[in-house]
Amino acid sequence: MKRLHPLMFAGTGSDVGKSILATAFCRIFRQDGYSPAPFKAQNMALNSYATPEGLEIGRAQAVQAEAAGIACHTDMNPLLLKPQSDHTSQVVLNGKPIGNKNAYNYWRRGSSDIDFRKEVCSAFDRLATRYNPIVMEGAGSISEINLRSTDLVNLPMARHAHADVFLVGDIDRGGVFASVYGSITLQTPEDRQLIKGILINKFRGDLRLFDNGRKMLEDICGVPVLGVVPYYKDIHIEEEDSVALSQKSWQMEQGKVNVAVVMLQHLSNYTDFDLLEQDPRVHLFYTNNVEDLRKADIIIIPGTKSTLHDLYELRRNGCAQAILRARRNGATIFGICGGYQLMGMEVCDPHHVEGDIERLPGLGLLPTATTMTDEKVTRQVHAKLSTSYAAENDATLIGYEIHSGKTRPFGDATPSPLLHLNDDRDDGTVVDEKCFGTYVHGILDNPSFIDFLLSPYHEKIKGDMKSFDYQTYKEEQYNLLAAHVRKYVDMERIYEILQDYD
């Protein structure tokens, strides 16, 4: 099979659909007999994932690797920035945290002994020897000319990779002509030559209405429009950004178990809830409204990048009191990672790992205490329920850990772990079937654990609804996405571009 050029989906701005198109093309190339792999030199996201080697990458590249049918690897996202405040991020290089940097110092490349450009280029080169083609993703807008000299992820990366660039514009937000034309015009002549096509994304309405606009765009830009992809609502792919979470329906539903995910300020790994959200027995919503929390059957406290700050905020906005009241009234309270930490008796940060707060009392729902540490745990895990419930739910559970901090029994409390891991460690704490927590992300991707979570609510569930095979469901969604993009993109022309070695 003829080797294809690397290709990059670059954007006129953030949230134009680069990630989803990269995911679609990973699946399309796999369907067509190639061996694709995703690559994003630098990602900024709180939603991360642990590779099989126990290293950390952005969740979007893990999803794209799954669409490509391969295991994820740090070479697919060698540089990950995890925001800790408006000005500071934790820097994860080749899967391992190397410290925190404020934005000014990070973009002043001379402020570090590490040559980040060399690191990301080396990661790409290693990946390119194993896969064909490399499906690259840019970041934000390619027209931030003030950052051109320090840009690691957009056209400078495309130059290194000798990649064909396809510019993605979002017509749904308006101004697509100006954003596409401006993005191309602001490039250097050398970089302009790399842009081989334009993709218009998130179109609503009759596509024929854009026929004239398509030709006009090609005329003024001198670049072909290779596809106009309609907006869709009926395909479910894990999202990279949490922007839309609070817009998901909050109204309680009869005949289903109503599950509230607490909307923390620094909420991370929100893809933990994708399977639960699709479960026909469940109505899931995100909220920090105390009245909504009062009405929920199950309250899940999710992961957070800043446990102490979010614990302080929960007390300030009344959610802490609402969660405790819900527990007294019979609701289930379940914490994951940072949510597990703040369910305990106290959270301590004597070395200021997270910030200036050294100690806060927790919610007091679990007999545990947590001390924040510089050491970061990242690993994939296999586990089983280690409680009396294991007799009915003895399936192996798969997930991953990404956390700082150590949690131990508080005072003379007797350990009561929720899970027993395959390396003979115990994880989490359980008080009863309606109050427990764990460090394991992805635990809710296991139907048997969802059955355990919902077991107290059998009488509430209408009919005989069962959970479903999430892996099969995800494969169906990748195939639907690929079919959708194929229908509206000129794949024949794209293959011609990617095979042109003249």
Secondary structure, DSSP 8 states (H G I E B T S, - for coil): ------EEEEESSTTSSHHHHHHHHHHHHHHTT-B-EEE-SEEE-S-EEE-TTS-EEEHHHHHHHHHHTS---GGGS-EEEEESSSSEEEEEETTEEEEEEEHHHHHSGGG-SS-HHHHHHHHHHHHHTT-BSEEEE--S-TT-GGGGGG--SSHHHHHHHT-EEEEEEESTTS-HHHHHHHHHHTS-HHHHTTEEEEEEEEE-S-GGGGHHHHHHHHHHHSS-EEEEEE--SS-----S--TTGGGS--S--TTSEEEEEE--TTEE-GGGGHHHHH-TTEEEEEE--HHHHHH-SEEEE-EES-HHHHHHHHHHTTHHHHHHHHHHTT-EEEEETHHHHHTSSEEE-TT-SSSS--EEE--SSSSEEEEEEEEEEEEEEEEEE-SGGGGT--S-EEEEEEEEEEEEE-TT-----SEEETTS-EE-EEEETTEEEES-BTGGGSHHHHHHHHGGGGGGS-SS-----HHHHHHHHHHHHHHHHHHHB-HHHHHHHHT---
